[in-house]
Amino acid sequence: MLMASTVPAYPICPLEATLEKHTEMFDKILQAIHDSKTAMKAQLGEIQVETRQLQADYSKFVNKMYDAESSLMSIRPTMATMQDHLKIQ
């Protein structure tokens, strides 16, 4: 009868050892993929925040341009009147 102490601590066949090594490598690859995916999600979140900020800044810029255009258009009749007045003199 065999006792537990006679069972070798190493794999019984080379195939088992190879399978174990490949399993470990596969686990490392999966972990690397998971870490990369997590990092990309974080970067995407940052990009989305920056994009929203750029959109808000662009919207403010466009509104300021409309305000400037409106101001210039309101001055235009006055300028025309002044120009006509100068022609008369």
C-alpha positions in Angstrom: 0.0 0.0 0.0 1.3 3.4 -1.0 1.5 6.1 1.6 0.8 9.8 1.0 4.4 10.7 1.7 5.5 8.6 -1.3 3.6 10.7 -3.8 6.0 13.0 -5.6 5.5 16.8 -5.3 6.2 17.4 -8.9 3.8 16.8 -11.8 3.4 13.2 -12.9 3.9 13.9 -16.6 5.5 16.7 -18.6 2.2 17.5 -20.3 0.7 18.4 -16.9 3.6 20.8 -16.2 3.3 22.4 -19.6 -0.5 22.8 -19.2 0.1 24.4 -15.8 2.6 26.9 -17.3 0.2 27.7 -20.1 -2.6 28.2 -17.7 -0.4 30.6 -15.7 0.5 32.6 -18.8 -3.1 32.7 -19.9 -4.1 34.1 -16.5 -1.4 36.7 -16.8 -2.6 37.7 -20.3 -6.2 37.9 -19.0 -5.1 40.1 -16.2 -3.1 42.4 -18.5 -6.1 42.7 -20.8 -8.3 43.5 -17.8 -5.8 46.1 -16.6 -5.6 47.7 -20.1 -9.3 47.8 -20.4 -9.6 49.5 -17.0 -7.0 52.1 -18.0 -8.7 52.7 -21.3 -12.1 53.2 -19.6 -10.4 55.8 -17.3 -8.8 57.6 -20.3 -12.2 57.5 -22.1 -13.8 59.1 -19.1 -11.2 61.9 -19.1 -11.6 62.4 -22.8 -15.4 62.7 -22.4 -15.0 65.3 -19.6 -12.5 67.3 -21.8 -14.9 67.0 -24.8 -17.8 68.3 -22.8 -15.6 71.2 -21.5 -14.5 72.0 -25.1 -18.1 71.9 -26.3 -19.1 74.3 -23.5 -16.2 76.6 -24.2 -17.1 76.6 -27.9 -20.7 77.4 -27.2 -19.7 80.3 -25.0 -17.4 81.5 -27.8 -20.2 81.3 -30.4 -22.6 83.2 -28.1 -20.0 85.9 -27.6 -19.6 86.2 -31.4 -23.4 86.5 -31.8 -23.4 89.2 -29.1 -20.6 91.1 -30.8 -22.4 90.8 -34.2 -25.6 92.1 -32.6 -23.8 95.0 -31.0 -22.1 95.9 -34.3 -25.4 95.7 -36.1 -27.1 98.0 -33.6 -24.3 100.6 -34.1 -24.5 100.4 -37.9 -27.5 102.7 -38.3 -25.8 105.3 -36.1 -22.7 105.0 -38.2 -24.7 105.5 -41.4 -26.4 108.5 -39.9 -23.1 110.0 -38.9 -21.7 109.3 -42.4 -24.7 111.0 -44.0 -24.3 113.9 -41.7 -20.7 114.3 -42.6 -21.5 114.2 -46.3 -24.0 117.0 -45.9 -21.5 119.4 -44.3 
